[in-house]
């Protein structure tokens, strides 16, 4: 109805376009819409590839829309990182914070790359095992230590990292590495992400707790 009075003709294009933009192109409201869409993303409830990918896609859609409107989201590094980290599930956030080597604020681009890699790892079955609910953990923690099925440490094993005669989870050189470096080593060497031993993957691991992340 807005253009009912306009005759369809080449000469009326500019007039019709101005009428439409005057009615609908409210830049301030559009900016508010995209910013709110980013801020109001749902909280990631549990560690999963689909949840992380949904967060990545929603974030990119909002920020790309803001760039079209001549905003520069790259200048909001602290805000973007803080908002996204607050929306991550506790396991993913813990893994990410362990990968940081210093007290400086991480870059938004680095956080997005981490989320992409974590989503791929989870999608391929190589991600960290989901934690069980809090009540179960409390019950399990209250049990005597000898009831927990930890990796057998009697005898000697061959360390996949330094090739010395001890298990990988006992390797001082490996434990001195950052969490991100240990994660990369575990993926590249084919050891279990939970106990750092070969012969099985994390989802098949019989160890109830990792020796040290």
N, C-alpha and C positions, 0 to 999 in steps of 0.2 A: 504493500500500500504506500510505502514511503516514496516510491518512484512512479506511482500510477499517473501522475500528471505530466511525466516526462515522455516525450515522443522518442521512440527508438530510432536514433540517427547518430551518425558519426559526430556531428557537431554538438550533440548534447552529452557526449561522454564525460567531459570535464565537469559539467554541471552536476551530472548524476553522481560522479565520484565524490565531489565535494559534499553533497547532501549525505551520502552514506558515511563518509569519514567524520563529518560534524556530529552525526548521531552516535556512532559506535566507537570511534577511536579516542577513548579517554585514557591517555597514556598513564596517568597516575593510578587509575583503577586497575589497569592491566598490570602495571608493575606490582601493585599490592597483591594481585591475584597470584602471580608467579612466585613472589617471595613467600606468601602464606602457604602455597602448595609445597614449597621446599621445607618450610618450618614444620608443617603439620604432617609430614610423612609418619606412617605408623612405626612404633617401636618394634625392632627385631626381637622376637620372643625367644628364639632358639637358633643355634648355629645350623644354617642350611644354605646350600648354593642358591636356591630360588629366592630366599629372603634377601641375600646380599645383592643378587642381580637386580631385583626389584628396586632396592635402594639406589644402586648405581644408575639405573635407567631413569628413575624419577628425579634424581639429582641432576643428571645431564639435561633432561628435558627442561627443567626449570631454569637452569643456568644458561642454556642456549637461547631460551626465549628472552632472558634478560639482556644477553649480548645483542640480540637483534634490536632491542630498544635502547642501545648505546650505553648500557650499564657495564661495569667491569667487575664481575664477581671475583676475579683474581686478586683484587685489592682487599678482599674480605677474608683472607686466609684464616685468621684466628677464629672468626665467627663460623666459617664453613666447617672447619675441622672440629670445633667444639660441638656444634649441632649434630654432626654425623656420629661422633664418638659417643655422645649421650644416647643415641638411638641404637647403638650396636648391642647385641646380646653380650652377656658378661664374658663368655668364653672367647669370642672373637676379639673383644676389646683387650682381654688379658694377653692373648697371643700378640696383638699389635703392639701393645705397650712394652712387652718384653723384647720386641725387635728394635726398639729405639735405643740408640747408644749414648744419648746425651739429654740434657735438660731443656734444649731448645724446642720451640714449638714446631711440630712436624709440618711439612708442606701439604696443602690440599691435594696436589697432584700425586704426591707419594702415597697418601692415604688411599686415593682412588685406585692406584696401581696395586696396592696391597689387597684391597677388597676384590679386585679382578682375579688376582692370583689365588686368593683364598677360596673364592667361588669355584675356580677351575679345579683346585685340589679337592674340595668337597664333592664336586660333581664326578670326579674320577675315583672317588672312594679313598683318597689319600689324606683327607682332612683329619683333624683331631677328633677323637670319639666324643660324642655328646656326654655331658655330665648327667648323672642321675639326679633325681630330686633331692632337695635339702634334707628331708626326713630320713631318706635312705642313707645318705652320706653320714648323718649324725649317728645312725645305728651302726653303720659299718666302722666308723672311726672309734666307737666305744669298745669294739671287740679287741681282744688281746692281739698283739702284733703277730704272734705265731700262727694265728688263724688266717691271716691274709696270704693270698697266693702270690708272693713276690718271686721275681726271677731267682733261680738257684744260683748262688754265688760260690758254692764249693768247687774247688778245682780251678783250672785256668781256662780262659777262652782266648781267642785271637781277636784283638781289637781291629775293627774295620777302619778306624781312623788313623791310628799311628802304627798299626801292625805289630804292636808289642803283645806280650802274653798277659792280657787281662781283658775283661769284657769292656765293650764300648761305653756302657753307662758308668764305668769306673775310671775312664780315661781323663786324667787331669787336663791334658791339652784340649780335649773336646769340651770339657765342662767350663774351661776358661773362655770359650767362644761366646759370642752373643747368641741370644735365642734364635734370631733370624738365621745366623750362620749354622747353628745346629740343625735347624729345620731344613735348610738347603742340603746339608750333608746327608741327613736321613733320607730325603727324597732321592738324591742322586746315587746313593750307595745301596738303596733297596732294603735298608734295615727298618724294623718296626718303629713307627713314630712314638710309640708308648714306652717301650723298654730298650730300644736301640739294639735289638738283636735280630739276626737274620732268620729266615725260614718261615716267616708269617708276616701278615700286615696288621695294622692297628685294630681293625674290627675283629680279628681272630685272636688277639693277644689275651693270654690267660692271666697276665699281671693286673691286679686291681688298681695299682698305683704306679705312676712313673717313678723311677729312682731320683731323677732330678731333671727339670725341664731345661 
